[in-house]
Amino acid sequence: MQKIGRLLEIEKLITEADISTQDELLRKLREKGIPCTQATLSRNLKQLGISRIPDGSGGYKYSLSAMLRLTDAFPFKLNLVPVIREITEARGMMIIRTLPGNASNTAFFIDGAGRFEIAGTIAGDDTILLIPRDGITIPQVHSCLESILPGLHEQIKKK
């Protein structure tokens, strides 16, 4: 849970403030009580698809991927965890079963997160095929899904 919390905090810090260096981001994480090394932060930034863009005043700042952001697609709080019924691992991919009629919007939400770990999804009516990027392990995909849909794995255990 430490990694997921750190990833979520990095996303939050990047979206709330103009941060121009890894040193500045490391300092802000440590101020929040989140220990992190520069190497770990560098890997986390890559995983999250965070890059540096011009800040408009001659410098640079960190920014989330230019891909669709969840807040753009869903300007309100959306909880899709209750519609997910089951997750099955298959040949390095995942099959996510939802209540009928909910696979498409759930896949859209997952894709919209723009996470590095996920290459993409294919959705039917009640089934999603989640395809991770090369080199990403199933446990990493589980951690990624938990950060996109907090409480997912706890909900799945109850069913």
N, C-alpha and C positions, 0 to 999 in steps of 0.2 A: 504494500500500500504506500510505502515511502516514495517509490518512483512515480506512481500515479499522482500523488499529492504534489510532488515537485513539478511534474509536467503541467498540471492544472495551474499551479502558481506561476510558472513561467509564462503560460498563455495569458493569464490575468495581468501580470506585470507589463507584458509587451503591449497589450491592448489599452492599458490605462495610462501609460506614460511613454514619453519618447526616451528610449534607452539606446545609447549609441555604441557601447562597448560591452564585451563579456565581463570585464572587471566590474563595471557598474551593475550589471545584472547579478553577478555573484554576490556583490555587497548587499543588494536589495533582498536576495534570497536568504542570506545569513541574518539580516535584520529581522526577517520573518521566522527565524529559527530553523531554517532548512539548510543543513550542511550539504555542500556540493563542491566537487573539484572542477577545475577548468576543463579537463578532458571529458568528464561526465556531462558538463553543461554543453560542450560542443556537440557531443553525440545527441543530447536531448534536443538541441536546436535543429539538428538535421532531421531527427525523427518527426518533429512537429512541423517541418516544412517552413521554418522561420528563416528569413534572410534579411540582409541589410538593403535598405532602399534610401534614395536621397530624402533628406528631411526638409528641403525647401530653403535652407539657409546655408548651403555649401557643405553641410556635413551629411552624416548618415544616421539612420535609426533602424532598429529591428522591427520587422513587420511580419505578420502571419502571411501565409501564402496568398497569392492573388486569386486563388480559387474561391468558389462560393463559400461564404461563411455562414455558419448556422444562424447567427443573429440576422443576417440578410434574408434568409429564407423563412425563418420563424422568429418574428420580433416579439413573441410571447413565450412563456415557459411551456415546454412541451415534454411530457413524460411518456415515452414509448415503451418503457420497461414492462408494464402490465400486459402488452399485446404479444410479447415474445414468450413462446411456450417451451422451446427446446433449442439447444445448440448441439450439433453433431460435428465431430472432426472427421474429415475424409481426404486422404492423400495430400495433406498440407493445406487444405482449404477448409472452409466451414459451411455447413448447411444450417441456416437459422430458420426455424419454423415460427410463424406468427399466427394470430387469429386470422380467419379468412378476411381478405380485403385490406390487410395491413402491411403486407410485405413491401409494396412499392414505396409508401411514405417512410417506412423504417429504413429501407435501403437508401432513399434520397437523403435522409437525415445522416446516416453513416457516411455516405459519400461526401456530403456537404461539410463534414468535419475537416476534410482536407488533410487527414493524417497520413504521414509517410508510410506507415506500416501496411496500409490497405491500398492495393492497386485499383480495386473497384468491386462493384457488386452487380449481380444480375438478379432481378426480382420477378416472381410470378405473383399469384394471388395471395398465397400463404407461405411461400418459401423463398428464401434468399440464398444465393450462392455468393459467399464472400471469398475473394481471391487476394491473398496477401502478396506483397512484393517478394521477389527473390531474396533469399537470405533471412527472411523474417520467420521466426519460430511461432508455433501455435501458442505457447505461453505469452509471447510478446503480443500476439493478436488479442488474446484474452485481456491482457492489461490495457491495450488500446481501446477495446470495446468497453471496458469498465470505466475508462476515462470519458468516453463519449456518452455512455449511458450508465451513470452512477447507480449502483444497486442492482445491476443486471444479474450478476452471478449469485447474489443472495436470493433474488427472486426465482431464478432457475432451480436452485436447490430446494425451494419450498414446494415446487410442483411435482 
